[in-house]
């Protein structure tokens, strides 16, 4: 059975550890779909209602909370990330490089 792109995105997002974040582009790169960050964003937007997907951990490449308006409230994304130990200021992860999780590095096969 062929697994679709959205399911592949969700499988990667489920692996992001608490207190870490990754970007739409990093997920696309890992899946062999360079230049498809927007498709990863569409997948994340379609993830609402799927309980085991930590969507709050997927940010833009600069560590900005660009998807915050797709949560129940705009503040929820930040609250979830802060509860995992990330510091957020002005909708951006502080010291984002140290908490960035790159699936291409972390999930080497």
ZADO-1210 file (C-alpha; in nm, 4 decimals, padded with zeros to 6 digits):
<atoms>
<atom x="00.0000" y="00.0000" z="00.0000" code="UNK" pos="1"/>
<atom x="00.1360" y="00.3408" z="-00.0973" code="UNK" pos="2"/>
<atom x="00.1593" y="00.5910" z="00.1876" code="UNK" pos="3"/>
<atom x="00.0772" y="00.9474" z="00.0859" code="UNK" pos="4"/>
<atom x="00.2895" y="01.2570" z="00.1426" code="UNK" pos="5"/>
<atom x="00.0747" y="01.3918" z="00.4266" code="UNK" pos="6"/>
<atom x="00.1076" y="01.0630" z="00.6169" code="UNK" pos="7"/>
<atom x="00.4854" y="01.0730" z="00.5691" code="UNK" pos="8"/>
<atom x="00.4896" y="01.4267" z="00.7114" code="UNK" pos="9"/>
<atom x="00.2864" y="01.3149" z="01.0133" code="UNK" pos="10"/>
<atom x="00.5192" y="01.0195" z="01.0725" code="UNK" pos="11"/>
<atom x="00.8191" y="01.2568" z="01.0876" code="UNK" pos="12"/>
<atom x="00.6404" y="01.5111" z="01.3087" code="UNK" pos="13"/>
<atom x="00.5543" y="01.2377" z="01.5601" code="UNK" pos="14"/>
<atom x="00.9301" y="01.1802" z="01.6037" code="UNK" pos="15"/>
<atom x="01.0192" y="01.5393" z="01.7004" code="UNK" pos="16"/>
<atom x="01.1246" y="01.5231" z="02.0662" code="UNK" pos="17"/>
<atom x="00.9641" y="01.7450" z="02.3298" code="UNK" pos="18"/>
<atom x="01.1519" y="02.0699" z="02.3689" code="UNK" pos="19"/>
<atom x="01.2725" y="02.0632" z="02.0084" code="UNK" pos="20"/>
<atom x="01.1332" y="02.2040" z="01.6843" code="UNK" pos="21"/>
<atom x="01.1854" y="02.1639" z="01.3128" code="UNK" pos="22"/>
<atom x="01.0886" y="02.3516" z="00.9998" code="UNK" pos="23"/>
<atom x="00.8551" y="02.2821" z="00.7119" code="UNK" pos="24"/>
<atom x="01.1537" y="02.2845" z="00.4784" code="UNK" pos="25"/>
<atom x="01.3587" y="02.0421" z="00.6889" code="UNK" pos="26"/>
<atom x="01.0738" y="01.7923" z="00.6805" code="UNK" pos="27"/>
<atom x="01.0348" y="01.8354" z="00.3032" code="UNK" pos="28"/>
<atom x="01.4097" y="01.7862" z="00.2555" code="UNK" pos="29"/>
<atom x="01.4095" y="01.4707" z="00.4674" code="UNK" pos="30"/>
<atom x="01.1218" y="01.3304" z="00.2624" code="UNK" pos="31"/>
<atom x="01.3112" y="01.3954" z="-00.0605" code="UNK" pos="32"/>
<atom x="01.0793" y="01.6772" z="-00.1615" code="UNK" pos="33"/>
<atom x="01.3109" y="01.9804" z="-00.1597" code="UNK" pos="34"/>
<atom x="01.1184" y="02.2959" z="-00.2354" code="UNK" pos="35"/>
<atom x="00.7964" y="02.1522" z="-00.0952" code="UNK" pos="36"/>
<atom x="00.7881" y="02.3302" z="00.2399" code="UNK" pos="37"/>
<atom x="00.4481" y="02.4725" z="00.1486" code="UNK" pos="38"/>
<atom x="00.3119" y="02.1197" z="00.0984" code="UNK" pos="39"/>
<atom x="00.4342" y="02.0307" z="00.4464" code="UNK" pos="40"/>
<atom x="00.2438" y="02.3369" z="00.5697" code="UNK" pos="41"/>
<atom x="-00.0706" y="02.2128" z="00.3969" code="UNK" pos="42"/>
<atom x="-00.0227" y="01.8737" z="00.5604" code="UNK" pos="43"/>
<atom x="00.0115" y="02.0379" z="00.9008" code="UNK" pos="44"/>
<atom x="-00.2990" y="02.2474" z="00.8393" code="UNK" pos="45"/>
<atom x="-00.4855" y="01.9245" z="00.7637" code="UNK" pos="46"/>
<atom x="-00.3606" y="01.7613" z="01.0836" code="UNK" pos="47"/>
<atom x="-00.6256" y="01.9219" z="01.3036" code="UNK" pos="48"/>
<atom x="-00.8161" y="01.6573" z="01.4895" code="UNK" pos="49"/>
<atom x="-00.5342" y="01.4034" z="01.4743" code="UNK" pos="50"/>
<atom x="-00.4475" y="01.3821" z="01.8446" code="UNK" pos="51"/>
<atom x="-00.0939" y="01.2421" z="01.8374" code="UNK" pos="52"/>
<atom x="00.0653" y="01.4977" z="01.6042" code="UNK" pos="53"/>
<atom x="00.2657" y="01.7653" z="01.7908" code="UNK" pos="54"/>
<atom x="00.1998" y="02.0329" z="01.5291" code="UNK" pos="55"/>
<atom x="00.3334" y="02.3058" z="01.7597" code="UNK" pos="56"/>
<atom x="00.6869" y="02.1749" z="01.6947" code="UNK" pos="57"/>
<atom x="00.6804" y="02.2641" z="01.3240" code="UNK" pos="58"/>
<atom x="00.7829" y="02.6250" z="01.2616" code="UNK" pos="59"/>
<atom x="00.9214" y="02.8269" z="00.9756" code="UNK" pos="60"/>
<atom x="01.2945" y="02.8150" z="00.9017" code="UNK" pos="61"/>
<atom x="01.3628" y="03.1091" z="01.1336" code="UNK" pos="62"/>
<atom x="01.1850" y="02.9485" z="01.4273" code="UNK" pos="63"/>
<atom x="00.8809" y="03.1725" z="01.3944" code="UNK" pos="64"/>
<atom x="00.5362" y="03.0545" z="01.5000" code="UNK" pos="65"/>
<atom x="00.3829" y="03.1123" z="01.1581" code="UNK" pos="66"/>
<atom x="00.1188" y="02.8436" z="01.2112" code="UNK" pos="67"/>
<atom x="-00.0183" y="02.9853" z="01.5355" code="UNK" pos="68"/>
<atom x="-00.3454" y="03.0994" z="01.3789" code="UNK" pos="69"/>
<atom x="-00.4301" y="02.7401" z="01.2896" code="UNK" pos="70"/>
<atom x="-00.4551" y="02.6404" z="01.6574" code="UNK" pos="71"/>
<atom x="-00.7691" y="02.6712" z="01.8713" code="UNK" pos="72"/>
<atom x="-00.6374" y="03.0085" z="01.9891" code="UNK" pos="73"/>
<atom x="-00.3377" y="03.2049" z="01.8552" code="UNK" pos="74"/>
<atom x="-00.1717" y="03.1750" z="02.1980" code="UNK" pos="75"/>
<atom x="-00.1982" y="02.7939" z="02.2198" code="UNK" pos="76"/>
<atom x="00.1004" y="02.7153" z="01.9985" code="UNK" pos="77"/>
<atom x="00.3311" y="02.9311" z="02.2101" code="UNK" pos="78"/>
<atom x="00.1887" y="02.7913" z="02.5319" code="UNK" pos="79"/>
<atom x="00.2487" y="02.4329" z="02.4184" code="UNK" pos="80"/>
<atom x="00.6080" y="02.5085" z="02.3176" code="UNK" pos="81"/>
<atom x="00.6777" y="02.6904" z="02.6443" code="UNK" pos="82"/>
<atom x="00.5379" y="02.3963" z="02.8409" code="UNK" pos="83"/>
<atom x="00.8052" y="02.1856" z="02.6695" code="UNK" pos="84"/>
<atom x="01.0804" y="02.4241" z="02.7819" code="UNK" pos="85"/>
<atom x="01.1253" y="02.6427" z="02.4743" code="UNK" pos="86"/>
<atom x="01.1510" y="03.0170" z="02.5238" code="UNK" pos="87"/>
<atom x="00.9428" y="03.2262" z="02.2840" code="UNK" pos="88"/>
<atom x="00.9638" y="03.6009" z="02.2322" code="UNK" pos="89"/>
<atom x="00.7784" y="03.7979" z="01.9639" code="UNK" pos="90"/>
<atom x="00.6477" y="03.4740" z="01.8095" code="UNK" pos="91"/>
<atom x="00.9968" y="03.3295" z="01.7645" code="UNK" pos="92"/>
<atom x="01.1982" y="03.0628" z="01.9447" code="UNK" pos="93"/>
<atom x="01.4849" y="03.2193" z="02.1393" code="UNK" pos="94"/>
<atom x="01.8176" y="03.0458" z="02.0690" code="UNK" pos="95"/>
<atom x="01.6423" y="02.8399" z="01.8051" code="UNK" pos="96"/>
<atom x="01.9611" y="02.6867" z="01.6665" code="UNK" pos="97"/>
<atom x="02.0282" y="02.4896" z="01.9836" code="UNK" pos="98"/>
<atom x="01.6775" y="02.3426" z="01.9933" code="UNK" pos="99"/>
<atom x="01.6401" y="02.2810" z="01.6191" code="UNK" pos="100"/>
<atom x="01.5791" y="01.9178" z="01.5268" code="UNK" pos="101"/>
<atom x="01.6911" y="01.8243" z="01.1756" code="UNK" pos="102"/>
<atom x="01.5303" y="01.4979" z="01.0666" code="UNK" pos="103"/>
<atom x="01.7960" y="01.4486" z="00.7972" code="UNK" pos="104"/>
<atom x="02.0599" y="01.4376" z="01.0731" code="UNK" pos="105"/>
<atom x="01.8593" y="01.2777" z="01.3526" code="UNK" pos="106"/>
<atom x="01.6950" y="01.0044" z="01.1449" code="UNK" pos="107"/>
<atom x="01.9895" y="00.8883" z="00.9364" code="UNK" pos="108"/>
<atom x="01.9220" y="00.5462" z="00.7977" code="UNK" pos="109"/>
</atoms>
